[in-house]
Amino acid sequence: MSRQLKISKSELKVPNIVDDIEKGNIVLPDFQRDFVWKTTDTAKLLESMLNGYYINTILTLPVAIGSRGPPFPIRYVEGVSTPPNLPFDIQMILDGQQRLTSIYYALVAPEISLSNTVYPQIFCLSFQKAVEGELDEDSVHWRRADWESSQRLVQNDYKLQLEEDLIPFTIFKDLDSFRNWRRGIETFSTTSELVTISDINAFEDHTETFRNYSIPVIQMAADTPEDKVVQTFERINTQGLDLDVFDILTARLWIKNIKLRELWEVSLHHYQHMKNYSTEFSESGLRTIMLKTLALYRDGECKEKNLRELSHEHFEADWDTTSQIVSRAIERSISSAVGGFGVTVKFGFPYTSLLPTLANLLYLAEQTSSYPRRDALEKIQTWYWISIFSRRYSSSSDSMLLRDLREVKTWMIKSSNTLPDAIQRAPQTIPAEVELDRITRGGLYTGVMCLLILNQIRDFNTFEGVSLHDIDDHHIFPKAKLKEGINGEKIEDRIRQDTILNRTIIEKGNNRFKIKDNLPGTYIRDMIDEHDEGELGVRELLKAHFINEQAFEALLENEYQVFCDTRKEMIQEEISRRTGIQIDWSKQSEFY
């Protein structure tokens, strides 16, 4: 029997896309990913179609609803407001969903936002650009759909369309929509000097390519076995296209009757910390973290290839346990209490890549009797801070996740004297990596910000804990003043201005309304005047910000370099304390 995939060819014309989608002729298999294209992605697609460029093929699976029914549960193209009654014959989109949904979005302007917008958008074409035939990247625009002026554009306020030079793509929704717009603007031209018949004709000529654009369609045979459909979907979407492993695994598990997307939604419903992470940080990132955590829970590798091939055996039960594990890890990570890791929405995680290992280790220490709880948790803290400040997870680290999990698990047992590789290397790697003078961003910067949060720091204005407020990254010595010069020295090097040694966390808005561009010699004295305990209270407050007595005096005298040098020693001491190892910081001279 031939293994050749049976296919046929057809085409899908732009004037028919909206009607086919809204009637249910075009649907998606439920394992397809969500619509994730951004405004710029959609704009580039529209520009390509305006110019008649090739935008690749669409792959479909024809399904006769009245016969065997759809092989997979279906969902409708995003933006379809009223799910239709399915016709007898449908086309299930296996490849091309992002393109088709983008075209539908532009032609219909549904009330949904895009992946990079908060509000729904409308896409518009520059009338003048189209008249002149200059259909380049500057010819396609987008704007918020909820603005009153945007609604008028969509409702064919011809005067506004011409004044704003914005013709909504909704006029191309179908042949009738364009004909109605054409008649309307032609009538408008008889009483307005904003447009001529010649302009309208030129616009019609230069948009003809878009209006008649045909997208090539490759149809798989209706009797293609389900496993071959899924395998085809997987291969298409792993050859250079932006589809994450969660989507691939969703497709693979469908044929085993495991609905991964539903499991995901249930987890978000039951575990608030997961839901918050998904909203505030990254939904796709959390999905990958979940799969890696599950793989490690099974004591397996978590490279992408391994995740795509996760076994369906006991998957639902393992997923539920993984949800508990990850939720608890996030809860501890965002805690500023003893045992927490001081992660904030403002600054994020130092390295999210270590979360799967951290989650499994915390689960072992807290939920199993095999490990001495208190001692194990202390060892996890040691491994975590060493991993952060040795930049162990700063690059590709999938192979390291399982190795660290196994080594730290062994070390967590009291009888084991074998130190994990990360801890053995730390005395050499940390002084080589942590050059505080030159850290301005990245994982090490975020790690120091976490240390500040764990120190229960208080605000420079309210004197309350910063956790009570929206927070901001504060330059202790304002950059503008450093550029101008302090005590006769101008500091124009951006790294010296932005170093973590010159940064701390305060209440959002404090910079703008209270401190502004004042030097610390000024605003610290203001703090002393306002604090109930005067200078003693301010000195005590600043200690948590890694500002000791010597650094405090340097602030009063606006001695920038003395302040940085002294604060550097304070942060180094805290890193040594958190990692629980003796670090010879003098070794840095060997590296820098």
Buried (B, 14 or more C-beta within 10 A) or exposed (E): EEEEEEEEEBEBEBBBBBEBBBBBBBBBBBBBBBBBBEBEBBBBBBBBBBEEEEBEBBBBBBBEBEEEEBBBEBBBBBBBEEEEEBEEEBBBBBBBBBBBBBBBBBBBBBEBEBEEBEBBBBBBBBBEBBBBEEBEEEBBBBBBBEEEEBEBBBEBBBEBBBEBBBBBBBBBBBEEBBEEBBEEBBEBBEEEEBBEEEBBEBBBEBBEBBBEBEBBBBBBEBEBEEEEBBBBBBEBBBEEEEBBBBBBBBBBBBBEEBBBBEBBEBBBEEBEBBBBBBEEBBBBBBBBBBBBBBBBBBEBBBBBEBBBEBEBEEBBEBBBBBBBBBBBBBBBBBBBEEEBBBBBEBBBBBBBBBBBBBBBBBBBBBBEEEBBBEEBBBBBBBBBBBBBBBBBBBEEBBEBBBBBBBBBBBBBBEEEEEBBBBBEBBBBBBBBBBBBBBBBEEBBBBBBBBBBBBBEBBBBBBBEBBBEBEBBBBBBBBBEBBBEEBEEEEBEEEEBBBBBBBBBBBBBEBBEEBBEEBBBBBBBBBBBEEBEEEBEBBBEBBBBBBBBEBBBBBBBBBBBBBBBBBBBBBBBBBBBEBBBBEBEBEEBEEEE
